[in-house]
């Protein structure tokens, strides 16, 4: 039995989790949870025992100096609670850590033990995968669930994915077996510029979380960082005609595929977000669309800048073996 001390009674709590590693292309998901912790001043109330779940030769501890005293930080997963204000205040139980190296089922059971003790009503797991998407367009974010009823109520996709999965997929499945409603939000990160950070993808995940939970999240410097990121990638792509041509191909494919989606529903969703912001004051490798690893890029030796490197196109103009659409794992 997990005993929690110093945690007040929570209001309509939702657990929001993200894990560094294979499920976190561009560090977009883990950065989103870190943003929530920072903006709402979350305080850590629990941490999982690193000895139980991590291989320290894979995820090494770090040494730092604290007032002249040498200390060690161990890789682990930490939990904090933040309260989101507004007309309908609610609490978020934030889970941020590293994908465990071992004992995944025990890891998920321990997290679900915390969820049970805190009265969590919904688990939302954030993830990011490498996709065949252009950096110049809005970041696609897919919301998926294994619960058919939940999919209908919250306008989500019912997952049909089959293939390799990470801790995000395993945790969502554990929630399903435990009878806890669970949702995964996946942002697609351009595979030709996969190195972190990717503030544009982080911002897209937070916007989708806002819509899902009907709350308002302060954006801080993320919009400015996202614009600067896109300008930087534009400049890198412009220096390589092959990359520029490939990006144009992706743009044309994306625009053609999404033309019907310029619907009243999409416009209404953006307008609702605008009203919410106006009315409320401030308060390693990675998963790919086909389940494998990815993220090719090269560095210019003199300046050390990252230069995106496109995959070899097939006859249709897209990367070999890819249909051009990102598919979340779970």
N, C-alpha and C positions, 0 to 999 in steps of 0.2 A: 504494500500500500504506500502510495506517495503522499507524504504529508507536506503541506505548504504553509509556511508561516510568513506573516507580514504582507500577504496579498489580500486587499479588500474585496468585498463582494462585488462582482463584476456585473455590468449592464449589457445584456444581449451579446455576450462575448463571441468573437470570431477569431479563430487561429489563422494567422497568415505566415507561411513558411517559405524559405528559400535556402538553397544549399549551393555552395561553391563547387565547381567541378564540371562533370560531364553534362549536367542539366542547366548550365549557366553560361551560355555563349555571350561573350562580351561583358561578362560580370553583370549583365542587365538585371537579373532577378535578385541576386544578393544585394546589389546596390539599391534596389527599390525598397527592400526591407530596412536596410541601413538608413535610408532617407526617412522612412517612417519613424524609426527610433530617434533620429536627430530632431526632426521637426516637432514631434510630440513629446520629446524629452523622456524617452522610455528608460526605465531602470531595470537592470537584470535581477531576476529573483531566483533563477535556477540555472544550473549548467550540468550537462551530462558528463559522466566520468569518462575522461579521454582514454583511460586504459582499456575500457570495455569495447571501444569501437574503432580506434584508429591505429594504423601502422605508422609508427613515428619515423620510419625510414622513407615513407611515402609523403607524409605530411609532418614535416619536422617542427619541433618546438622552436621558439625564438627567444633570444636573450636580450634583455634591455636593462638600462640603469634607471633606478628610481631613487632620487635623492642620494646618489652615491652607493646605493645598495643594488647588487646584481640580482635580477629576478628573471624567471622564465615564464613565458606564456605558452600554454599547451593548446594544440588544436582541439576544438570541441564544438559543441552546439549549445547555444545559450538561449534562454527564454526571458522575455521582458513583457511588461504590460503598459499600454498607453491608452489614454482616453481621448476619443475624438468627440469634440463638442458640437454644438449646433442645436437645431430644434429637437433632434432625436439623438442624444448622446449615446455612444456605445463604446465598448472596450475592445481593443485588439490585442490578442496574445501573439507576440511576434517571436518567431523561431528563426534564428539565423545561425548557420554553421557550415561545416564542410561535409560533403558526401562521405559517409563512413566507409572505412576499409573492410569491415567485417561485421557479422552478426546483425544484418539488416532487419530481420524480423524482430529481434529483441529491441533494437533501436526504435522501430516504429511503435512497438507495444509500450515502450517507456513514454514516448511522446503522447500516445493516446491515453496513457494513464494521467498525465498532466491535463489533457483536454477534458477527461471525465471529471477530475477533481475540481476543475475551474468552471464546469458547466458550459463548455464550448458548444455552440449550436451549429457551427459550420466550420469546415477546414478549407482554406484556400491555399493552394501550393503554387508558387510562381516559378516559371522556368523560361529558358530561352534556348532556341536551337538555331543552327546554321541553316539558312534557307536560300532559295533561288529568288531573292527579292532585291530590287534596286534601292540604294541608299537615299535616292532622291524623292521617294514616295513615302506616304505614311506607313509606319511600321505595322504589319499585320499582327493582330493578337487574337488567338483562338481560345475560346473558353470551352472546356470539355469536361464531361463527368461520366461516371459509370451508372448513374442513377437516372432512369428514364423519366420519372416524375419530376426530378429536379431539373432535368434538361428542358422540359416543357415549361416549368414555372419561371425559370431564370434565363430563357432564351440562349441555351447552351447546346453544344453538339454532344451527342451520345458517342463516346469513343468507340472506334472500330479498329484502332491500331493493333498490329501484331508485329513483334520483332523485339530487338534489344531494348531494355529500359533501364532507367536509373532509379535513384532513391525517390524521385518525384512519383514515378509510376508505382513503385512498391508501397509508398505511404498512402497513395490514393486507394490502392487495392485493400490495404489494411483497414482503412476507414470504412470501406464498403462492407467488409466482413464484420466490423464492429458496429455497424448500424449508424455510423456518423456520416452525415451528408458531406461530400467532398467535391471540390472543383479544382481543376488545374487551369491556369492561364499561361499560355505560351506565346512569347514574342519571337518573331522570325528576324534573325540578324543576318545581314548580307554576308555570304560565305567568303566573298573576295576581300572583305575588310573585317576580319573576325576578332582582331586583338582588342582587348579592353582598354579604356572603358567605352561604353556605348550609351551615352546619356539619352539619345533619342529613343532607344528601345526601353530604357528604364522609365522614361516619361510615359511611353505608350502603355506599359504595364500598370502604372499608377492610375492613368486615366481609365483603363478598363476596370480596375479594382474599384474606383469611385462609382462607376456605373453599376457594377455588380452589387455593391453594398449600400448604394444610395447615401454616400457621405462625401465630404469635401476634404481633399488633401492639399495642403499648401505645397506649391511647386518649388519654392525657393529659387535657386539659380539654375535649375534643370532646363527651363526653356532656352536660356542664354547659352548654356553649355551644349545643348542639342544643336542650336544654330551654328555654333563655332565648330562642332564636330562635323556637320555636313559641309561647311565651307572648306574645312581641311581635307575631307575626302574628295570633294570636287576638284581641289587643286591637284591632289595626287593622281586622280583619274585623268585629268586633262594633260598630264605629262606623259601619258602612255596611250597612244592611239588605239591599241588593241583593247585596253581596258575601257576606254571611252566608248568604243563601238559595242563592246559587250554590254555595258550599262544601258546604252540606248536600246539594245535588243530586249533587255529585261523590262525597261520602261514601256516599250510598245506592247509587250505581252501582258504586263500588269494592267495597263490602261484598257486594253481590249477586253480582258477577263472581267474587270470591275466596272465596266460601263453601266451595266444594269443596276449596280449597287448605289448609284447616285439617286437614291430613293428618298421619299418623304420620311421614312423611318430613320435613315442615317442622318438626315438634316435635323430632324427633331431631337435625336440623341445629342448632337453637337450643341443645339440651342439650349437644351436642358442643362448641359454642363456649363454653358456661358451664364445662365441665370443663377446656377448654384454658386458660381464664383463671384457674381456681382452682389448677391444678397447676403452672403455669409462672410464675416470678417476673417482675418487671418488666424488662426489659432497657433585545368590540363587540356586535353582535347575536349570537344563538346558534342552534344547530340546534334544530328543533322536530320533533314527531312526523311531520309531513308533509314535512320537509326544508327548510322555509322559515325566515325570520327571525320573531322574536316577542318577547314579554316586555313587554306593555303594563303600565304602572303610572303613577300620577300622584303629585305631591307637594303636600302642604298648604303653601301659601305662608308662613304665619307661622312654623311650627316646622320646616319642611323635612323632615318625616317622610314616609316612603313610604307610599302608600295603594294597595293592590291594586285593579286595575280589571278586572272580568270582561269577556270578549267578549260580543257579542250572542248570546243563546241561540237555537237553532232550535226547531222544534216538539217535538223530543224532550228539550229541556232542556239539551243540550250545546252547545258552540261550533260555529258553522257549519263544515261541511267536516271535522269531526273525529269519529272513532268512539269517542273516549274512551280509547284505548289507545296508549301511547307505542311508537314503533317505532324501534329503533336503526338508524343508517345502515349500519353494517357490523359 
